[in-house]
Amino acid sequence: MIQRLIQQGIPSIARIGSDPGDEDDIRLQKSLLVVCALPFMVAGIAWGLIYVFSKEPLAGAIPLSYSFISMLSIIHFGRTRQYRYFRFSQLTLILLLPFFLMIALGGFINGSAVILWSLICPLGALLFDESRHAPRWFLAFVILVVLSGFLQPIVGSANNLSPTLVVFFFVINLIGVGSLVFMMVSYFVGQKNIFQQKSETLLLNILPKEIAAILKNESRTIADHYTEASVLFADMVGFTPLSAQLPPVEMVELLNEAFSFFDSLLDKYNVEKIRTIGDSYMVASGVPRQRADHAQALVRMALEMRDYISSHTFRNGHRVSFRIGVNSGSMIAGVIGRRKFVYDVWGDAVNVASRMESHGLGGAVQITQATYELIKDEFVCEPRGTVNVKGKGEMEVWLVKSAR
């Protein structure tokens, strides 16, 4: 029963003051602040009762008053959803309570360094308030500590707490504040690591890991010449009339299904996706990681792409085909620009690869003589004859049938 109450109660409490229109980070801040305020409120009651039973009614009244005001603040927040007021009231309470309690108990020593709890205020401001306001809360904490030093000779008198209880509160205060500081720092470090991991993943989805590492550590133009590399272009046959027939969402879903399968082959063949433009898919092999079998790897991927498309029925019931063209040669690869940059390849070999696709056949992998000479011992190829390539004239081309 207790476990069920906890499982049902905590989510209900966390939803106090929540608004359906809240952004995710604001909703998280609200729930965390409410959940954190409750144990502080319970601790205030416990502290207050201990002080009252130890014949320190004034000291006991302070944490009891804190708990009562904090409870009213939570109720007000639940009714009005005024998060800024709720946040300000909670930070103010945790800042002032330890200061007044220390004064009531007779200074730093007699108060068991209870003012350390005020440090939770600026730390909480970093977590729940706008970060630009946190320095103000920290300055307020510093002012209270300095003021406490000036008041120490005035209020430094004995109280009714036994030496054992004073030491006990010293231990509790140090452990409590230290634990909260540790948890908050751990939270920030954890969030930083999550954010960094997301940023790293996003960057690696845009750039090769070797290029991403350079951009993070250096500020320079990245452009490298590769004498031996291969490029693949794939394009859907009949894309324009099909896109006129299908609703835009269905067309995008079809392309996404096809390209997602193509993406799944990238790691398998250790090749680099360059870009997609509409229904065109471009891949390079041998850049930025040079390899002797760049043509073989790309042709194997091309055959798997061809076989998947030729045998696959898409979720909307359509069958499609792709033209695939491959060429090998020298090219330049790099990153140009500083905003929305991409890793790209340029050169005559890239242009010819594009022509192999545009002059190709649906459901076929067409390659140039340069690629044929590199793969002919490992793949079954059929000569197609010549095609007229803009800027190059007549060129011998082959169709790759299968691996040997």
N, C-alpha and C positions, 0 to 999 in steps of 0.2 A: 504493500500500500504506500509506504514512504517513497519507494523508488518510483511508483506511478505518479505520485504527487510531484516529485522532483522533475520527472520527464515531461509532465504536462504543465507544471507551474512555471518553470524557467522560460520556455518559449512564450508563454502568455505574458509574463512580466517583461520580457525583452521587447514585446510589441507595444508596450505603453508609449503613447505619444507618436507612434509611427503614422506615416501618411502614405497613401497609395502612390502619390506622385513623387515621393522621395527618390533621389538617385541612390545607387547601391552604397556608395561610401558614406552618405549622410545617414541612411538607414542603419548601417553598421555602427556608426558613431553613437546614434541614439540608443540602440540596444545595449551596446557595451557600457555606456554611461549609466543607464538605468540599472543594469546588472551589477556594476561596480558600486553604485550608491547604496544598494541594499546591505551588503556585508559591512560597509562602513557604518551604516545606521545601527545594525545589530551590535557591532563592536562598541559604538558609542553608548548604547544602553548598558552593556556589560561593564565598561569602564566606569560609567557613572554610578552604578550600583556598588562596585567595589569601593569607590571613593566615599560614597555615603555611609557604607558599613564600616569604613575606616575612620569615621568621624571627621570627614572633610566634605561637609554638605555643599559649600560653594564650588569646590572642585568637581563634585559629583553633578551639580546642576548644569555645568557647562557642556559635557558630552551628552547629557540627557536632553538639554535644549537643542543641541546640534541634531540629535536623532529626530526630535519632534519637528524641527524646522525642515530638515531634509525630507521627512515624510510628507509634509505639506507641499514642498516643492515638487515631489514626484506626483502627488495627486493633481496639483495645478497643471503640471506638464501633460498628464494624461487627459485632462479636460480641454486645455487650450492648444496643445501641441506647439507651444512657443519654445522652440529648442534653444534659442539664444539666451532667453531669460533663465531657463532651466540650467544650461551649461554655466552661465555666469554665477548663479546662486550656489551651485555645487562647488565650483572652484573657490568662490569666496569663503564658503563655510570651511573647507578643508585647509584654507590658508590661515584663517583667523582663530579657529578652535584651538589648535595647539599653542598658539601664542597666549591667549587668555588663560588657558589651563596652566601653562607654565608660570604665569604671573600669580595665579591663585595658589599654586603649590609652593611658591617661594623661590623661584629662580631656576637656573639651569640644572644644578645638582639635585636639589630637592624635587624638581619636576621630572627627574629621570630623562633629561634631554628630549622631552616630549615634543619640543618645537621642530624636531627633525621631520615630523609628519607633515609640516607645512611644505616641505620640499616636493611632496606629491602634487601640489598645485601646479607649479610650472611644468612638471613632467606630464601631468594630465592635460595641460593646455596644448602641449605638443601633439598629444594623441587626439583630443576632442575639439580643440579650438583651432582657429586659423594659425598657422605657424608664425605669422608676423606678429601675433599678439603674445606669444609665449615669452619673449624677452621682457615684456612689461610685468607679467606675473612673476618672473624670476627676480626682477628688480624689487617688486613688492616683498618677496620672500627675504631678500638681502636686507631691505630696510627694517623688517621686523626683527631679524637676527641682531642687527646693529643696535636697534632700540632696546632689545632685550639685554644687551651688554650694558647699556647705560642704566637700565632699571634694576640690574642685578643687585647693586649695593642697597637699593631702597627696599626691594621686596625680599631680599635674601634673609629669610627667617625660617625657623623650623616649622614643620607641619606635624600632623598626627600619624603620618605613615611610619611604620616600623622600618628599620634599616633593611630588613630582609625584603619587605615589600618594595622599597625604593630600588634595590638591586634587581628585584624581579621585573619591575617596570622598565629599568634600563635594558635588560636583556630582551624583553618583549618589543620595546621600541626599536632597538637596533636591528633585531631579526625582522620585525615587520616592515620597517622602511627599506632595509636592505633587500628583502624578498620582493617587495613591490618594484623597487628600482630595477632589480635583476629581471623581473618579468616584463617590465615595460621596454627595457633595452632589448631583451630577447625578441619581443614582439616587433620592434622597429627593425632589428637585424633580419628577422624572418621575412617581414614585408619587403625589405630591401632586396633580399636574395630572390624572393618570388618575382619582384619587378625586374631585377636584373636578368633572371632566367627567361622571363617573357620577352624582354628586349633582345636578348641573345638569340632566342628562337626566331623572333620576327626578323632580325637582321640576317640570320642564316637562311631564312626563306627567300631573301632578296638577293643575297650575295654569296659567293663561295666562301667557305670558312677561311681560306688563305687570304682572300681579298678583304674580308671583314676584319681580320687581325691587323692587316696593314692600315686600314682606315682608322681603326681605334687608336693606333699608336703613332701614326705619322700623318702629316698634312702635305700631301703631294699628289700630282697627277699620276694615276696608275694606267700604264700602257705598256704592254709587253708583246714582243714579236715571237710567233711560234712558226717554225718552219714545217712542222708536221702535225696536222690536226684534221679533224673531220667535222662536218656540219650536216645536220638533218633538218629538213623542213617537212611538215605534214599539214595537209589542208583538206577540209571536208569537200567532197564532190557534191555539187548542187546545193550549196549552203544558202545562197540568195533566194531561190524559189521555195526552199523548205522553211526558211525563216519567215517568209510571207504567209505560209500556210499555218504554221504553229503559233500559238500564243507566246509572247516573249518569255514568260516564266518557263514554259515547257522547253523552249529552245535553249535557254540557259542551263536548265537541268540536264538536257541531253549532252551539251558540250562539257558540262562539269563531270558527268559520268564518264565520258570518254577520256577527258584530260586527267581525271583523277587516277584512272588506270595507267595512263602514260607516266604520270608522276610516280606511281609505285614502282616503276622500272628503273628510275634514276639511280637509286642506291644499288640495286641489283647489278647494274652494268657500270656503275661508278662513272657516270657521265654528268654533264652540267646542263640544266635547263636554263636557256637564255631568256626566253619570253614567250608569251602568247599574245596574239593580236587577233581579236575576233575568233575565227575558226582556224587560225594558223598556229601551229605549235613548232617551236624551234629548240633544238638541242645541239650541244657541241661536245666533242670528245677530244681529249688531249690538251684542253685548256681548263683551268689554269694548271692542272696536274698533267704534266707531260707523260705520255705512255706510248710504247711501241705498237700496241694493238688497238690504237684509237679507232681505226676503220672497222676492224672486226667487231669491237664492242658495240659500235653504233649500228652496224648492219644487223647484229643479233637482236638488238632492241627493236629495230625497224620491222624485222620479221615477226616478232612477238606482238608488236602493235598491229600489224596487218592481220595476223591470225585472229586476234581478239575482236577486232572490228568486223571482220568477215563472218564470224560465227556468233556475234552477240546481238541479241534483241534488246533494245533499250526499254526502260520502264514505261514509256508511252507507246510501246509497240512498234516503233520505227526501226528500220534497218538502214544503215548508212555505209558509205565507203570513203576511204581517204586516199589521196595521192601522197606518196612519200618519195622524197628525193634526197640523195646523199652525194656529197662531193668531199674530196680530200685535197689538202694543199696547205700553203702558208697563209697566215692571217694575223691580224693584230687584235688583241683582246684587252679590255680595260674598262675603267669607270670614268665617265665624263660628267662634269657638273658637280654642284654641291647640294642641290635640292631635288628630291625625287629621283635620285641617281639610280642607274641600273648597270649591271655588268653586261657588256655587249662585245660582239666580235665584228670586225670589218675586214674587207679585202675582196679581191677578185674571186677567191675560192668560195666565199660566202655567197656572192652574187650568183655564181654558177650553181651552187646547191639549191638556191631558190628557184632557178630556172629548171632544174631537174624535177622539182615538184610541180611547177606550173605547166610544164610540158609532159608530165607523166600521165599514167593511166590509173583509173580508180581501182583500188584494191591491189596495187602493185608497188614494189620498191624499185625505183629507177636510180641507177648510179652512173657516174662518169667513168672514163677510162682510168683516171688517176686512182679512183677507189677500187676499180676492178683489178688493177695490177696488184693492189695490196691484199685483196681477199680471195682471189681466184682459186687458190689452192685449198681453201677451207669452205667455200660455198659454191653451190651450183648456180651458174649464171647463164642467161640466154641473151644473145645479142639482139637488140631491137632495131639496129640500123643507125641512122643519123637523125638528129633534130637540129633545127636552126635556132641557135641561141643568140639573143640580142647582144651585139658587141663582140661575139666570139665566132659567129658563122656556124657552119655545119660541124656537129660534134658527135662522135661515136658514143652510144649509150648502151647499157645492159640492164636487164631485169633480173633481180635476184630471186631465185625460186625457193631455195632451201639451203640449210647447212649440209655439208657432206657427211 
